[in-house]
Amino acid sequence: MATARSEGKPVLITSAEKSQDEQLHDRKVRYVLLMGTRVVLLIVATVLVMAEAPLLWVWIPLCVAGGALLPWVAVLVANDRPPKEQHRMRSWLRRTPSPDDPRALTQREHQVVDPDE
């Protein structure tokens, strides 16, 4: 029986993070989507002004506010990376050892001696 490695297929590693290239691509896509939304808001504002839509005094400030805030949000989202997953060893190291375990001696509290007392 042939294994996945001998057939040339990649082995699935479930705890591995996305590659840097995949993370960069995802951030670029989010940035383009947000900036595309900004362009849509600009077009909507232009159409509303040209059509002299009712409640124009409400719609134009909303479009302008969205157009002003979206670049800031887009940059924050584009520069954000996915959160790092907790390392598996941390939970193992935080586990309280049994009293018979030699590591238990190093983890008990030490008495602090103050020279001024």
N, C-alpha and C positions, 0 to 999 in steps of 0.2 A: 504494500500500500504506500503510495507516494504522499509525502507531506506537503504542506503549502510552501515551505521554503524550497524544497527540491523542484517544485513546479514553476518557480519564479514568481509566485504570487506574494504580495506583501503580507506580512503577519500583522494582524490587528492588535494594536496596543491601546486598550481602552482608557488608560489613565494619562496618555500623552496629550499635551496641549497642541493646538493648531500650530502649524508652521508659521514663521514670520511672514512669509509671502501670503499665506491665506489670511492672516490677521490684517495685513496691509490692504489686501483686496477688499475685505469686509468693511474696513474703515473708509476706503475710497467710495464704495457703493453707498454707505450711509451719508457721506458728505455730498455726493452727487444728488441723492434723493432730497436732502434738505435744501440744497441750493436750487434744485428744480422746483421745489415747493415755493421758494422765494420768487422765482421767475413767474410762476403761475399767479401768485399774489399780485405781482406788478401788472400782469396782463388783465387780471380781474379788476384791479383799481382803474386801469385805463379804460376798459369797457364800461365800467360803471359811470365814470366821468363823462364819456362820450354819449352814453345813453341817457344821461341826466336821471339816474335811477332815484326812486323815492328813498328817503332816509340815507342820502348820500353822506351826510355829516356823521353817520355812525359807521358806515362801511369803509370809508377812506381812512380814518384813523386806525381801524383794525388792520387794514391791509398794510398801512405804513408801519405800524408797530410790529407786525409779523415780519415785514421786509427788513426792519432794523434789527430785530432780535434773532432771526434765523441764522445769519452769518456767524454770530457769536456762539449759538448753540451748535451749529455745524462744525465749527473748529473744535469745540470741547468734545463733541462726540467722535470726531475724526482722530483726535489725539488720545482718546481713552482706549486702553487695552483691556481685554477680558481679565477678570480677577484671577489671581493665581489660586490653584487648588491647594488645599492643605496637604502637606507632605504626610505620607502614611506613617513615617517613623515618629512624627511628633506625638501622635496618639499612643503609639507603643511606648515611647519614653515617659509620657505623663502617667502611665499606669502605675498604681501604687504596688510596689513589690511586697511579697510576703515577709514576715519578720525573720524567716530562716534564710532569706536571700541575702548574700553578702552586700549587694548594692543598697540594702536598707540601712546599713550603718552610715553611709555617706549622705543619706537623705533626711536624717532626723535633725531636729533643731539643735543648735549649739547655744551654750550659755555665753552671754556677752558680759565681760568683766569691765566695769567702768573704773578707771584709776582714780577718779575724783571722789569716789564714795568711801 
